[in-house]
Amino acid sequence: MSQSFYLMNLDNPVEFNTGVAGIFPEFFFDLPQHSSITNALWRSTKHDPRVIARPLCEVTPKKGKFPKRSPANRGQHGLGKCPDELIDMVFGHLHDWLDVVCFVTTCQRYYEIGRPHLAACVERSIISAWAGDRLICVGGGTEIDDVPPGALTMMETAFVKEQVRSVEQLDAFAFRKAYEDDEDDAHEDGGSDADSEYWHACFVLEMIPKLQHDADEKYERVQSFGRGDPDTWIYCSLMLKERYSARGRDASFDELYELSTLLFNRWRDALMVIHRGLDDKRLYGGTYVLRNLTTREYVRGDAIRDLWAMPGKPYLKAVRFEHALLVRITWSGDPDLNIRYQGPLKLHRGVWAGHRFDICQISTVVDEEGHIDDWEDVTKDVLEEVVAVFDQEEWV
């Protein structure tokens, strides 16, 4: 029976659909060209932001124009009399994105002052921020204590050893049920001991990011934001309504829905916040690299683009950063990945499994002289591995 694989983040406990799950060839050779993984790994910067809060002059409200700014904003009591610098300091002490949303939409003056803070808090709240996290693609042949060397901290290693000692006392079916609610049918269909061991390993590894200090508090905000699903904006409206009601303010669902769509809805012309993604032109145009922060190695995006034009190999047009990542972070005790590749590369023991990654501008690893510190360009080696796997597939 073919083993299943699952891409895990050992630092971020929040799940989202990466497309990397199931039988290896089914996702490796069929990854979407615009994968959520690359945007998750993108480390945005001040000069290359993920989120932009647009100025009011570029925002068109539903009625066509904003009312004139009232001079009464500066003549009222309380915050209204404070200079812009103090209002900016107040924004700097708000860490909940809903607090920022409520404050920034109070009036036009506060919106212009709080615009950078609005963009920053939405950036922090994006659930798919994986830059700098440890990644591993775990296979069905993985045993509970079979972890890549150096991938875990001392505390995490102790946790795994504790699970190994106690697993013999646990009922395998109960363990699997805790991992996935609908495992009943799979178990009745005759899951193997190796399959149970795999679910044990996945369960233990998924517990690791939750061991980190303040993990629950850190990711509660992240979970509340979502990933750009249209339903997310409705959920934001409901949360805003609860927040307003808790503070003695009354607002209809329609009013709050309009507020949330004005702030976050990406497919309208009237936007206060833009959530930018990385398309192929930007990713593979020579500006970006995939960095292994653990080993200080990188893979260039423009070299991947060059593969697309390789004569006689049209199938290489599918190659992306994700393939360069997966050939080196896949981990399993079973070498059979159900693919035709029979070369010397041990795909099931990825040399980068459990390492930290991001996608960043090439200027972080290459200066005018061609290098920075001890960063090493491993593009040629990694892409040779990717091409070797693609070359030997059945459809070639």
C-alpha positions as a Markdown table, in Angstrom:
| # | Residue | x | y | z |
|---|---|---|---|---|
| 1 | Met | 0.0 | 0.0 | 0.0 |
| 2 | Ser | 1.3 | 3.5 | -1.0 |
| 3 | Gln | 2.4 | 5.6 | 1.9 |
| 4 | Ser | 0.8 | 9.0 | 2.5 |
| 5 | Phe | 2.7 | 12.3 | 3.1 |
| 6 | Tyr | 1.8 | 15.5 | 4.9 |
| 7 | Leu | 3.6 | 18.8 | 4.9 |
| 8 | Met | 4.0 | 20.0 | 8.5 |
| 9 | Asn | 5.2 | 23.3 | 10.1 |
| 10 | Leu | 6.9 | 22.6 | 13.4 |
| 11 | Asp | 6.6 | 26.2 | 14.6 |
| 12 | Asn | 3.1 | 27.3 | 13.5 |
| 13 | Pro | 0.2 | 25.1 | 14.8 |
| 14 | Val | -2.4 | 26.6 | 12.5 |
| 15 | Glu | -3.4 | 24.4 | 9.6 |
| 16 | Phe | -4.1 | 25.4 | 6.1 |
| 17 | Asn | -4.4 | 23.7 | 2.7 |
| 18 | Thr | -1.0 | 23.6 | 1.1 |
| 19 | Gly | -1.9 | 21.0 | -1.5 |
| 20 | Val | 0.9 | 18.7 | -0.2 |
| 21 | Ala | -1.0 | 15.8 | 1.3 |
| 22 | Gly | -1.6 | 12.2 | 0.2 |
| 23 | Ile | 0.4 | 9.9 | -2.2 |
| 24 | Phe | 3.7 | 11.6 | -3.2 |
| 25 | Pro | 3.4 | 11.5 | -7.0 |
| 26 | Glu | -0.2 | 12.8 | -6.8 |
| 27 | Phe | 0.8 | 16.1 | -5.3 |
| 28 | Phe | 4.5 | 16.4 | -6.3 |
| 29 | Phe | 3.8 | 16.3 | -10.1 |
| 30 | Asp | 0.5 | 18.2 | -9.9 |
| 31 | Leu | 1.1 | 21.2 | -7.6 |
| 32 | Pro | -0.8 | 24.3 | -8.6 |
| 33 | Gln | 1.4 | 26.9 | -10.3 |
| 34 | His | 0.2 | 29.6 | -7.8 |
| 35 | Ser | 0.7 | 27.6 | -4.6 |
| 36 | Ser | -0.1 | 29.0 | -1.2 |
| 37 | Ile | 3.3 | 27.7 | 0.0 |
| 38 | Thr | 5.3 | 30.3 | -1.8 |
| 39 | Asn | 3.2 | 33.1 | -0.4 |
| 40 | Ala | 3.4 | 31.5 | 3.0 |
| 41 | Leu | 7.2 | 31.5 | 2.9 |
| 42 | Trp | 7.4 | 35.0 | 1.4 |
| 43 | Arg | 9.2 | 37.3 | 3.9 |
| 44 | Ser | 7.9 | 40.8 | 3.0 |
| 45 | Thr | 9.9 | 43.9 | 3.8 |
| 46 | Lys | 9.2 | 47.6 | 4.2 |
| 47 | His | 10.1 | 48.1 | 0.6 |
| 48 | Asp | 8.3 | 45.0 | -0.6 |
| 49 | Pro | 5.2 | 44.8 | 1.6 |
| 50 | Arg | 2.6 | 42.1 | 1.6 |
| 51 | Val | -0.2 | 44.4 | 2.8 |
| 52 | Ile | -0.7 | 48.0 | 1.8 |
| 53 | Ala | -3.3 | 50.3 | 3.4 |
| 54 | Arg | -4.2 | 52.8 | 0.7 |
| 55 | Pro | -4.6 | 56.5 | 1.4 |
| 56 | Leu | -8.1 | 58.0 | 1.4 |
| 57 | Cys | -7.6 | 59.8 | -1.9 |
| 58 | Glu | -7.3 | 56.3 | -3.6 |
| 59 | Val | -10.3 | 54.8 | -1.8 |
| 60 | Thr | -13.8 | 55.1 | -3.3 |
| 61 | Pro | -16.6 | 54.5 | -0.8 |
| 62 | Lys | -19.9 | 52.9 | -1.8 |
| 63 | Lys | -21.6 | 56.3 | -2.1 |
| 64 | Gly | -18.9 | 57.7 | -4.3 |
| 65 | Lys | -17.1 | 60.1 | -2.0 |
| 66 | Phe | -16.3 | 60.7 | 1.6 |
| 67 | Pro | -17.8 | 63.6 | 3.5 |
| 68 | Lys | -15.6 | 66.6 | 4.1 |
| 69 | Arg | -13.2 | 66.3 | 7.0 |
| 70 | Ser | -14.7 | 67.9 | 10.0 |
| 71 | Pro | -12.6 | 70.6 | 11.9 |
| 72 | Ala | -14.5 | 69.5 | 15.0 |
| 73 | Asn | -12.2 | 66.5 | 15.2 |
| 74 | Arg | -9.5 | 68.8 | 16.8 |
| 75 | Gly | -11.9 | 70.8 | 18.9 |
| 76 | Gln | -13.5 | 68.0 | 20.9 |
| 77 | His | -12.5 | 66.8 | 24.3 |
| 78 | Gly | -10.3 | 63.8 | 24.9 |
| 79 | Leu | -8.3 | 62.2 | 22.0 |
| 80 | Gly | -9.7 | 64.7 | 19.5 |
| 81 | Lys | -7.5 | 67.5 | 21.1 |
| 82 | Cys | -4.3 | 65.4 | 20.9 |
| 83 | Pro | -1.7 | 66.1 | 18.2 |
| 84 | Asp | -1.2 | 63.5 | 15.5 |
| 85 | Glu | 2.0 | 62.3 | 17.1 |
| 86 | Leu | 0.1 | 61.2 | 20.3 |
| 87 | Ile | -2.6 | 59.5 | 18.2 |
| 88 | Asp | 0.1 | 57.6 | 16.4 |
| 89 | Met | 1.5 | 56.5 | 19.8 |
| 90 | Val | -1.9 | 55.2 | 20.8 |
| 91 | Phe | -2.1 | 53.1 | 17.6 |
| 92 | Gly | 1.4 | 51.7 | 18.4 |
| 93 | His | 0.0 | 50.2 | 21.7 |
| 94 | Leu | -2.9 | 48.4 | 20.0 |
| 95 | His | -2.0 | 44.8 | 19.2 |
| 96 | Asp | -5.4 | 43.3 | 18.3 |
| 97 | Trp | -6.3 | 43.9 | 14.7 |
| 98 | Leu | -9.9 | 44.4 | 15.6 |
| 99 | Asp | -9.0 | 47.2 | 18.0 |
| 100 | Val | -7.0 | 48.9 | 15.2 |
| 101 | Val | -9.9 | 48.5 | 12.7 |
| 102 | Cys | -12.4 | 50.1 | 15.2 |
| 103 | Phe | -10.0 | 53.0 | 15.9 |
| 104 | Val | -8.9 | 53.6 | 12.4 |
| 105 | Thr | -12.4 | 53.9 | 11.0 |
| 106 | Thr | -13.5 | 56.4 | 13.7 |
| 107 | Cys | -12.8 | 59.4 | 11.3 |
| 108 | Gln | -10.7 | 60.4 | 8.3 |
| 109 | Arg | -8.0 | 61.9 | 10.5 |
| 110 | Tyr | -7.5 | 58.8 | 12.5 |
| 111 | Tyr | -7.5 | 56.6 | 9.3 |
| 112 | Glu | -4.6 | 58.6 | 7.8 |
| 113 | Ile | -2.6 | 58.5 | 11.0 |
| 114 | Gly | -3.3 | 54.8 | 11.6 |
| 115 | Arg | -2.9 | 53.6 | 8.0 |
| 116 | Pro | 0.6 | 52.1 | 8.6 |
| 117 | His | -0.6 | 50.5 | 11.8 |
| 118 | Leu | -3.6 | 49.0 | 10.0 |
| 119 | Ala | -1.3 | 47.4 | 7.3 |
| 120 | Ala | 1.1 | 46.1 | 10.0 |
| 121 | Cys | -1.6 | 44.5 | 12.1 |
| 122 | Val | -3.2 | 42.8 | 9.1 |
| 123 | Glu | 0.2 | 41.6 | 8.1 |
| 124 | Arg | 0.7 | 40.0 | 11.5 |
| 125 | Ser | -2.7 | 38.4 | 11.4 |
| 126 | Ile | -2.2 | 36.6 | 8.1 |
| 127 | Ile | -2.5 | 33.0 | 8.9 |
| 128 | Ser | -0.2 | 31.8 | 6.2 |
| 129 | Ala | 3.0 | 33.5 | 7.4 |
| 130 | Trp | 5.5 | 30.6 | 7.5 |
| 131 | Ala | 8.7 | 32.6 | 6.8 |
| 132 | Gly | 11.5 | 31.3 | 9.1 |
| 133 | Asp | 9.6 | 28.2 | 10.3 |
| 134 | Arg | 10.7 | 24.6 | 10.4 |
| 135 | Leu | 9.2 | 22.5 | 7.6 |
| 136 | Ile | 9.0 | 18.7 | 7.1 |
| 137 | Cys | 7.0 | 16.5 | 4.7 |
| 138 | Val | 6.3 | 13.4 | 6.8 |
| 139 | Gly | 5.8 | 10.1 | 5.1 |
| 140 | Gly | 3.8 | 7.0 | 6.1 |
| 141 | Gly | 6.9 | 5.0 | 6.9 |
| 142 | Thr | 7.9 | 7.4 | 9.7 |
| 143 | Glu | 8.1 | 6.0 | 13.3 |
| 144 | Ile | 7.4 | 8.2 | 16.3 |
| 145 | Asp | 11.0 | 8.7 | 17.3 |
| 146 | Asp | 12.3 | 8.9 | 13.7 |
| 147 | Val | 13.0 | 12.7 | 13.6 |
| 148 | Pro | 15.6 | 14.4 | 11.4 |
| 149 | Pro | 18.8 | 15.1 | 13.4 |
| 150 | Gly | 18.8 | 18.6 | 14.9 |
| 151 | Ala | 15.3 | 19.4 | 13.9 |
| 152 | Leu | 13.9 | 19.6 | 17.4 |
| 153 | Thr | 14.8 | 21.5 | 20.5 |
| 154 | Met | 15.8 | 19.7 | 23.8 |
| 155 | Met | 12.3 | 20.3 | 25.1 |
| 156 | Glu | 10.7 | 18.9 | 22.0 |
| 157 | Thr | 13.0 | 15.9 | 21.9 |
| 158 | Ala | 12.1 | 15.1 | 25.5 |
| 159 | Phe | 8.4 | 15.4 | 24.6 |
| 160 | Val | 8.9 | 12.9 | 21.7 |
| 161 | Lys | 10.8 | 10.5 | 24.0 |
| 162 | Glu | 8.0 | 10.7 | 26.5 |
| 163 | Gln | 5.5 | 9.8 | 23.8 |
| 164 | Val | 7.6 | 6.9 | 22.7 |
| 165 | Arg | 7.6 | 5.5 | 26.3 |
| 166 | Ser | 3.9 | 5.9 | 26.6 |
| 167 | Val | 2.7 | 4.8 | 23.2 |
| 168 | Glu | 2.7 | 1.1 | 24.0 |
| 169 | Gln | 0.2 | 1.9 | 26.7 |
| 170 | Leu | -2.1 | 3.7 | 24.4 |
| 171 | Asp | -4.8 | 2.2 | 22.2 |
| 172 | Ala | -3.8 | 2.9 | 18.6 |
| 173 | Phe | -7.4 | 3.4 | 17.5 |
| 174 | Ala | -8.0 | 6.0 | 20.2 |
| 175 | Phe | -4.8 | 7.8 | 19.2 |
| 176 | Arg | -5.8 | 8.0 | 15.6 |
| 177 | Lys | -9.3 | 9.1 | 16.5 |
| 178 | Ala | -7.7 | 12.0 | 18.5 |
| 179 | Tyr | -5.8 | 13.0 | 15.3 |
| 180 | Glu | -8.7 | 12.8 | 12.9 |
| 181 | Asp | -12.4 | 12.5 | 13.8 |
| 182 | Asp | -13.4 | 10.5 | 10.8 |
| 183 | Glu | -10.8 | 7.8 | 11.2 |
| 184 | Asp | -13.5 | 5.3 | 12.2 |
| 185 | Asp | -14.2 | 4.1 | 8.7 |
| 186 | Ala | -10.6 | 3.9 | 7.8 |
| 187 | His | -9.9 | 1.8 | 10.9 |
| 188 | Glu | -12.7 | -0.6 | 10.1 |
| 189 | Asp | -11.4 | -1.0 | 6.6 |
| 190 | Gly | -8.3 | -2.6 | 8.0 |
| 191 | Gly | -5.5 | 0.0 | 8.7 |
| 192 | Ser | -2.1 | -1.6 | 9.0 |
| 193 | Asp | 0.2 | -1.3 | 12.0 |
| 194 | Ala | 2.5 | 0.8 | 9.9 |
| 195 | Asp | -0.4 | 3.1 | 9.2 |
| 196 | Ser | -1.2 | 3.4 | 12.9 |
| 197 | Glu | 2.5 | 4.2 | 13.5 |
| 198 | Tyr | 2.3 | 7.0 | 10.9 |
| 199 | Trp | -0.7 | 8.6 | 12.6 |
| 200 | His | 1.1 | 8.4 | 15.9 |
| 201 | Ala | 4.1 | 10.2 | 14.4 |
| 202 | Cys | 1.9 | 12.9 | 12.8 |
| 203 | Phe | 0.0 | 13.4 | 16.0 |
| 204 | Val | 3.2 | 13.8 | 18.0 |
| 205 | Leu | 4.8 | 16.2 | 15.5 |
| 206 | Glu | 1.7 | 18.3 | 15.3 |
| 207 | Met | 1.8 | 18.8 | 19.0 |
| 208 | Ile | 5.3 | 20.2 | 18.9 |
| 209 | Pro | 4.5 | 23.8 | 17.8 |
| 210 | Lys | 1.9 | 23.9 | 20.6 |
| 211 | Leu | 4.6 | 23.3 | 23.2 |
| 212 | Gln | 6.1 | 26.7 | 22.5 |
| 213 | His | 5.7 | 29.5 | 25.0 |
| 214 | Asp | 2.5 | 31.5 | 24.5 |
| 215 | Ala | 1.6 | 29.5 | 21.4 |
| 216 | Asp | -2.1 | 29.5 | 22.1 |
| 217 | Glu | -2.2 | 33.3 | 22.7 |
| 218 | Lys | 0.0 | 34.0 | 19.7 |
| 219 | Tyr | -2.1 | 32.1 | 17.2 |
| 220 | Glu | -5.6 | 32.9 | 18.5 |
| 221 | Arg | -5.3 | 36.2 | 16.6 |
| 222 | Val | -4.0 | 34.4 | 13.5 |
| 223 | Gln | -6.9 | 31.9 | 13.5 |
| 224 | Ser | -9.4 | 34.7 | 13.8 |
| 225 | Phe | -8.3 | 36.3 | 10.6 |
| 226 | Gly | -8.5 | 33.5 | 8.0 |
| 227 | Arg | -6.9 | 33.2 | 4.6 |
| 228 | Gly | -8.8 | 35.3 | 2.1 |
| 229 | Asp | -11.8 | 33.1 | 1.8 |
| 230 | Pro | -14.9 | 35.3 | 1.1 |
| 231 | Asp | -16.6 | 33.7 | 4.1 |
| 232 | Thr | -13.8 | 35.2 | 6.2 |
| 233 | Trp | -15.1 | 38.7 | 5.7 |
| 234 | Ile | -18.5 | 37.7 | 7.0 |
| 235 | Tyr | -16.8 | 36.2 | 10.0 |
| 236 | Cys | -14.9 | 39.4 | 10.5 |
| 237 | Ser | -18.2 | 41.3 | 10.5 |
| 238 | Leu | -19.6 | 39.0 | 13.2 |
| 239 | Met | -16.5 | 39.4 | 15.3 |
| 240 | Leu | -16.7 | 43.2 | 14.9 |
| 241 | Lys | -20.3 | 43.1 | 15.9 |
| 242 | Glu | -19.5 | 41.2 | 19.1 |
| 243 | Arg | -16.6 | 43.6 | 19.8 |
| 244 | Tyr | -18.8 | 46.7 | 19.3 |
| 245 | Ser | -21.6 | 45.2 | 21.5 |
| 246 | Ala | -19.2 | 44.4 | 24.3 |
| 247 | Arg | -18.1 | 48.1 | 24.3 |
| 248 | Gly | -21.7 | 49.4 | 24.5 |
| 249 | Arg | -21.9 | 50.3 | 20.8 |
| 250 | Asp | -24.7 | 49.1 | 18.6 |
| 251 | Ala | -24.3 | 48.4 | 15.0 |
| 252 | Ser | -26.3 | 46.3 | 12.5 |
| 253 | Phe | -24.8 | 43.3 | 10.7 |
| 254 | Asp | -25.1 | 45.1 | 7.4 |
| 255 | Glu | -23.1 | 48.1 | 8.7 |
| 256 | Leu | -20.3 | 46.0 | 10.0 |
| 257 | Tyr | -20.3 | 43.8 | 6.9 |
| 258 | Glu | -19.8 | 46.9 | 4.8 |
| 259 | Leu | -17.0 | 47.9 | 7.2 |
| 260 | Ser | -15.2 | 44.6 | 6.9 |
| 261 | Thr | -15.5 | 44.5 | 3.1 |
| 262 | Leu | -14.3 | 48.0 | 2.7 |
| 263 | Leu | -11.2 | 47.1 | 4.8 |
| 264 | Phe | -10.4 | 43.7 | 3.5 |
| 265 | Asn | -12.3 | 42.7 | 0.4 |
| 266 | Arg | -9.6 | 42.2 | -2.3 |
| 267 | Trp | -11.8 | 41.9 | -5.4 |
| 268 | Arg | -13.4 | 45.3 | -5.1 |
| 269 | Asp | -12.0 | 48.6 | -6.4 |
| 270 | Ala | -12.7 | 50.3 | -3.1 |
| 271 | Leu | -10.0 | 48.9 | -0.8 |
| 272 | Met | -8.4 | 50.1 | 2.3 |
| 273 | Val | -6.1 | 47.1 | 2.5 |
| 274 | Ile | -4.4 | 45.3 | -0.3 |
| 275 | His | -3.1 | 41.8 | 0.3 |
| 276 | Arg | -0.5 | 41.3 | -2.4 |
| 277 | Gly | 0.7 | 37.9 | -3.5 |
| 278 | Leu | 3.8 | 36.7 | -5.5 |
| 279 | Asp | 3.0 | 35.8 | -9.1 |
| 280 | Asp | 5.4 | 33.8 | -11.4 |
| 281 | Lys | 6.7 | 37.0 | -13.0 |
| 282 | Arg | 7.9 | 38.3 | -9.7 |
| 283 | Leu | 9.0 | 35.0 | -8.2 |
| 284 | Tyr | 11.0 | 33.8 | -11.1 |
| 285 | Gly | 12.2 | 37.0 | -12.7 |
| 286 | Gly | 15.5 | 37.0 | -11.0 |
| 287 | Thr | 14.5 | 39.0 | -7.9 |
| 288 | Tyr | 13.7 | 36.2 | -5.4 |
| 289 | Val | 15.4 | 33.2 | -3.9 |
| 290 | Leu | 14.3 | 30.3 | -1.7 |
| 291 | Arg | 16.6 | 30.4 | 1.4 |
| 292 | Asn | 17.5 | 27.7 | 3.8 |
| 293 | Leu | 18.1 | 29.7 | 7.0 |
| 294 | Thr | 19.5 | 26.7 | 8.8 |
| 295 | Thr | 22.3 | 25.9 | 6.4 |
| 296 | Arg | 22.5 | 29.4 | 4.8 |
| 297 | Glu | 21.9 | 28.0 | 1.3 |
| 298 | Tyr | 19.6 | 29.3 | -1.4 |
| 299 | Val | 18.0 | 28.4 | -4.7 |
| 300 | Arg | 17.5 | 31.1 | -7.4 |
| 301 | Gly | 14.1 | 31.7 | -9.0 |
| 302 | Asp | 15.5 | 32.7 | -12.4 |
| 303 | Ala | 17.2 | 29.3 | -12.7 |
| 304 | Ile | 13.9 | 27.6 | -12.3 |
| 305 | Arg | 12.5 | 29.9 | -15.0 |
| 306 | Asp | 15.3 | 28.7 | -17.3 |
| 307 | Leu | 14.2 | 25.1 | -16.9 |
| 308 | Trp | 10.8 | 26.0 | -18.5 |
| 309 | Ala | 12.6 | 26.6 | -21.8 |
| 310 | Met | 14.7 | 23.4 | -21.8 |
| 311 | Pro | 14.4 | 21.7 | -25.2 |
| 312 | Gly | 12.6 | 18.4 | -25.4 |
| 313 | Lys | 11.3 | 18.6 | -21.8 |
| 314 | Pro | 8.0 | 20.5 | -21.8 |
| 315 | Tyr | 7.1 | 18.9 | -18.5 |
| 316 | Leu | 9.7 | 21.0 | -16.7 |
| 317 | Lys | 7.4 | 24.0 | -17.1 |
| 318 | Ala | 5.6 | 22.8 | -14.0 |
| 319 | Val | 8.7 | 23.1 | -11.8 |
| 320 | Arg | 8.4 | 25.7 | -9.0 |
| 321 | Phe | 10.1 | 26.6 | -5.7 |
| 322 | Glu | 7.9 | 24.0 | -4.0 |
| 323 | His | 9.6 | 21.2 | -5.9 |
| 324 | Ala | 13.0 | 22.4 | -4.9 |
| 325 | Leu | 11.8 | 22.4 | -1.3 |
| 326 | Leu | 10.0 | 19.0 | -1.4 |
| 327 | Val | 13.0 | 17.0 | -2.8 |
| 328 | Arg | 14.9 | 18.0 | 0.3 |
| 329 | Ile | 12.4 | 18.1 | 3.1 |
| 330 | Thr | 10.6 | 14.7 | 2.5 |
| 331 | Trp | 11.1 | 12.4 | 5.4 |
| 332 | Ser | 10.1 | 8.7 | 5.8 |
| 333 | Gly | 11.5 | 5.4 | 7.0 |
| 334 | Asp | 10.1 | 3.8 | 3.8 |
| 335 | Pro | 12.2 | 4.6 | 0.7 |
| 336 | Asp | 9.3 | 3.6 | -1.7 |
| 337 | Leu | 7.6 | 6.9 | -2.7 |
| 338 | Asn | 5.6 | 5.3 | -5.5 |
| 339 | Ile | 7.5 | 7.1 | -8.2 |
| 340 | Arg | 9.7 | 5.8 | -11.0 |
| 341 | Tyr | 12.9 | 7.6 | -9.9 |
| 342 | Gln | 15.6 | 5.0 | -9.2 |
| 343 | Gly | 18.7 | 7.3 | -8.9 |
| 344 | Pro | 21.2 | 7.7 | -6.0 |
| 345 | Leu | 19.2 | 10.5 | -4.4 |
| 346 | Lys | 17.5 | 9.4 | -1.1 |
| 347 | Leu | 14.3 | 11.4 | -1.5 |
| 348 | His | 12.8 | 9.8 | 1.7 |
| 349 | Arg | 15.6 | 11.1 | 3.9 |
| 350 | Gly | 15.6 | 14.8 | 2.8 |
| 351 | Val | 18.8 | 16.6 | 3.9 |
| 352 | Trp | 16.7 | 19.8 | 4.6 |
| 353 | Ala | 13.9 | 18.1 | 6.6 |
| 354 | Gly | 13.1 | 20.2 | 9.7 |
| 355 | His | 15.1 | 23.2 | 8.5 |
| 356 | Arg | 13.9 | 26.8 | 8.5 |
| 357 | Phe | 13.0 | 28.5 | 5.2 |
| 358 | Asp | 11.8 | 31.7 | 3.6 |
| 359 | Ile | 11.5 | 33.3 | 0.2 |
| 360 | Cys | 13.2 | 36.6 | 0.1 |
| 361 | Gln | 14.8 | 39.1 | -2.4 |
| 362 | Ile | 18.1 | 38.0 | -3.8 |
| 363 | Ser | 19.8 | 41.1 | -2.4 |
| 364 | Thr | 19.8 | 39.4 | 1.0 |
| 365 | Val | 22.2 | 36.7 | -0.2 |
| 366 | Val | 24.1 | 38.4 | -3.1 |
| 367 | Asp | 25.7 | 41.8 | -3.1 |
| 368 | Glu | 27.5 | 43.7 | -5.9 |
| 369 | Glu | 30.5 | 41.5 | -5.6 |
| 370 | Gly | 28.4 | 38.3 | -6.0 |
| 371 | His | 28.1 | 37.1 | -2.4 |
| 372 | Ile | 27.2 | 38.0 | 1.2 |
| 373 | Asp | 28.9 | 36.4 | 4.2 |
| 374 | Asp | 28.7 | 32.6 | 4.1 |
| 375 | Trp | 25.6 | 32.2 | 1.9 |
| 376 | Glu | 26.0 | 29.4 | -0.6 |
| 377 | Asp | 24.3 | 29.1 | -4.0 |
| 378 | Val | 23.1 | 25.4 | -4.3 |
| 379 | Thr | 20.7 | 26.1 | -7.2 |
| 380 | Lys | 22.5 | 23.8 | -9.6 |
| 381 | Asp | 22.6 | 20.8 | -7.2 |
| 382 | Val | 18.9 | 21.1 | -6.1 |
| 383 | Leu | 17.5 | 21.6 | -9.6 |
| 384 | Glu | 19.5 | 18.7 | -10.9 |
| 385 | Glu | 17.7 | 16.6 | -8.3 |
| 386 | Val | 14.3 | 18.0 | -9.3 |
| 387 | Val | 15.0 | 17.4 | -13.0 |
| 388 | Ala | 16.2 | 13.8 | -12.4 |
| 389 | Val | 12.9 | 13.0 | -10.6 |
| 390 | Phe | 10.8 | 14.6 | -13.4 |
| 391 | Asp | 12.8 | 12.9 | -16.2 |
| 392 | Gln | 12.1 | 9.4 | -15.0 |
| 393 | Glu | 8.3 | 9.7 | -14.6 |
| 394 | Glu | 5.9 | 7.6 | -16.6 |
| 395 | Trp | 4.6 | 10.5 | -18.7 |
| 396 | Val | 8.1 | 11.4 | -20.0 |
